[in-house]
Amino acid sequence: MCGRFSLTSSSADLRNFFSGLDLDDFPARYNIAPTQPILVVIAGEGRERGSNLPDRRAVLVRWGFTPGWVKNPKDFPLLINARAETAIGKASFRAAMRHRRVLIPASGFYEWHRPSRESGGKPQAYWIRPRQGGVVAFAGLMETWSSADGSEVDTGAILTTSANAGISAIHDRMPVVIKPEDFSRWLDCKTQEPREVVALMQPAQGDFFEAIPVSDKVNKVANMGPDLQEPVVIERPLEASAKQRPNHGQLSFF
């Protein structure tokens, strides 16, 4: 699961990371939450003649995927995540997996370890970032929903997979990370069918991320400052066999 993430890298860093991405400047965001606009990278419509840079564009979408066949989004759950194991065959995501795969830039994400009820412990938030710093690209899906009056809303979801050894003690799911050398392959929906990119939807290496315990300030969407990522001292060690219970709230993690 991925219910909050952060993007604090500069636009210059993102241009470099995505090989010449056309991108305007934007403010650092420390607490990106569902229904908010998120930056996604998509395949472009054609390179300029003579250019040797990858053809990619940056667009904003609402974080919360709405399939095109939905009549009223108010009657449909908010899909912020898509399970990599089932997205190819899932009715909600099948078309996007074939035609609208995207990359979602991030500086890291937040996750909560929820101790067993017997332990009496409280949920502990973690700021999970690349151990080497910098930008990371999550695998994502995009869909444009059209209303009866012709208005359109671009929406997106983050693909998740089983947690690696470094994250599994906190949560059993994590975002799919696409490596820079695989960007073109993932974004190429013209020649790369979903079954041909399944191998890219694997957990990141166990030491790719580092998990830093942080305060519960991140729980509130109104809190948006860099202090959200300041380390805190925790009283209880992680449970080695921690496994999350299914979420039965309004958000859906398919």
N, C-alpha and C positions, 0 to 999 in steps of 0.2 A: 504494500500500500504506500501511496505517497499523497499526503493531504496538505502539505505545506512545503514550499521550497524558497530559495533565495537566488537572486541574480544581481550581484554587486560589481561584476567586472565592467571595465570601461568599454565603450563602443569601439575604441581602437583595438582592444584585446579581442573582442568578438570578431571584428573584421579580419584580424590576423588568424584567429582560430578557424574561421570558416572560409579562409582563402579568398579574401577580397569581397566579402559580403557587403552589399550596398545597405548602409544602415545609418540612421540619424542618431544623434546623441540622446541619451535618456538617463534618468536618475537611478541611483542604486536602490534596489528593493530588497528588504531584509525579511519580509514576511508575506510572501505571495500566497493567496488563499483561493479556494474554489469560487467561481463566478467572476473573478477579477480578470482583466486582460492579461494575457501572457504572450511573450514573444516566441514565434516559431519560425523556423527556416524551412523553406520549400524550394523545390526545383523551379528554375526560371523557365521562361518561354523561348529562350534562344540567346546565344552569346553574340556579343558584338564581333564584327568581322576582325580577325587578326588577334583576338584575345585568347590567352592561354589559361585564363582563370576559370574555375568551376562556375557554372551558371546557377546561382542561387539567389533567392530573395528573402527578406525578412518581412513578416506581417504580424499583426496582432489578432488574436482570437480570444474568445471567452473560454476560460477554463471550466469545462463542463460540457461534455460531448452530447449533441442532439442529432440522432439519425435523421436523414432526410425524409423518411416516411412517417415521422411523428406528426400528428395533427396539432396537438396542443402540448407544448413543453411543460406546462404547469401540471399536466397529468402524467408526466414521465419522470423517472428518477434522474438525478444529476449524476452523470457518469464521468467522474474525474479520472478514473483509472480503467485500463483494459488489461485483462490477464493475457500475457503473451501465449500461454499454452492453448487458449481457446479462441483468440481473437479472429483467426482465419475463418472459423466456422460459425462464429456467433453472429446472429442476424444484425445486431446493433453495429458491429464493426466490420463485417465482411467486405462491404463496398470500399470503405476507407482503407483497409489493408491492401486492397488491390489497386486503388487509384490515388489515395491521398495520404501517403506516409510522410511524416515531417520529423524534424529535429527540434528539440526544445532545449535551448541553452540554460544552464544553471550554474551557480557557484557551489551548490550543495542542496541538501534537503533535510527536513526535520522528521524525526520519528519518535514515538513514545513507547517506552517499555512499560507494560502493565503487569505488575506482579500478581501472583495467584491471590485469590480472596483470602486463603488461609494465612498468608504471610502478613496481611494487614497493611502492606505497603501502599504508597501512593504512586500513580503514574509518574515516570521520570522522562522528561524531554531530552532529546539528543540532537545536536547539530552535527550532521554527517557530511563531510566534505572530502574532496580528493586529497589524499595524503600529500601529494606534491603541489597542491594549490591549483589555481587557475580555473579554467572553464571546463565543464563537462557537458556532453550532449545526451539528453534522454531521448529514447525512441518515442515518437508520438504519432497520433492519428488526428486528422482534421476532417471536418464535415461542415458544409454550408447549409443551414436550415432556412427554408423559405416559408413565409407565412402566406395566408390566403390573400392578403392585400399586396403581396409582391415584395415586402421588405425581407431582407436577408441578414442572418447572423452567422458569422464564422465561429465555429466551436472546435474544441480540441480536448484530447485526453492523453495521459501519460501511460505508456505500456509498462507493466510490472512483471517481474519474474520471481522465482524462489530466491530467498536471501542467501548470500554467500556466507562463508565461515566467519567473516568479520562482522556481519550484521545480524546473523540468525539469533544471537542471544538477546537482541533488542526486539526484533520483529521477524516474521517469517516471509515477508515480501520486501522487494526493493525495486526501484526503477531500472528499466533496461538501459544500459549505457552503450552507445554506439561509438566505436573508435574512429578517429579522424580518417584513417585509411579506408573505412567502410562507409563514409558519408555518401559518396556518389552512388554506391550500390543500393543503400537503403532508400535514398530519395528517387531512384530511377524506377518509377512505376510503369514506364512504357515497355521496358524489356525484362525487368526483374519481377516475376510473379511472386505472390506471397510465399509459396513453398520454397522459393529460391533464396529467401532471406531469413528463413526460420533459424538458421545457424547463427545469425547475428543477435538473436534474442536470448542470450545466455547471461547468467550472473557475471558481474565483473569479478576480477581476481580478488581473492580474499583479503589482500593487503592494499587494494586500490583506494578504499575510503578509510578515514579515521572518524570515530564517533566521540564527540565531546559533550559531556553532560551540561545542560544549560537550565536556566530557571523556567518557571511556568509562564513567564511573560508572553512567550510565543503563542500560548493558547488563545490570546485575545487578538483578533484581527486589527484592532485599533493600535496595537503596539507595533511600530514599524522601524525602530532605530537599531543601530549597530550593537547596542547593549544586549540584544536578544541572543547574540552569539558569544557572550562572555562566559567562560567556564565557571561551573560551580562545583563544590565538593559534595559528593553524595554519601549518604550514610550506609546504604545497603549495596553490596555487589550485585551484578547481574546474575539472574538465574540461568544456569548453563542450558537448561532445557526449556527455556521460555517459548511459548507458542501462543499466538494471539487468537482470541475468540473471534468468530465472525461478527462483522459490524451490522447491526440491524437498524441503524438510524436512517436518516433521509438520504445521505450520500450513498452511492452504490459503487462497489469496487469489483466489477465483473471480470 
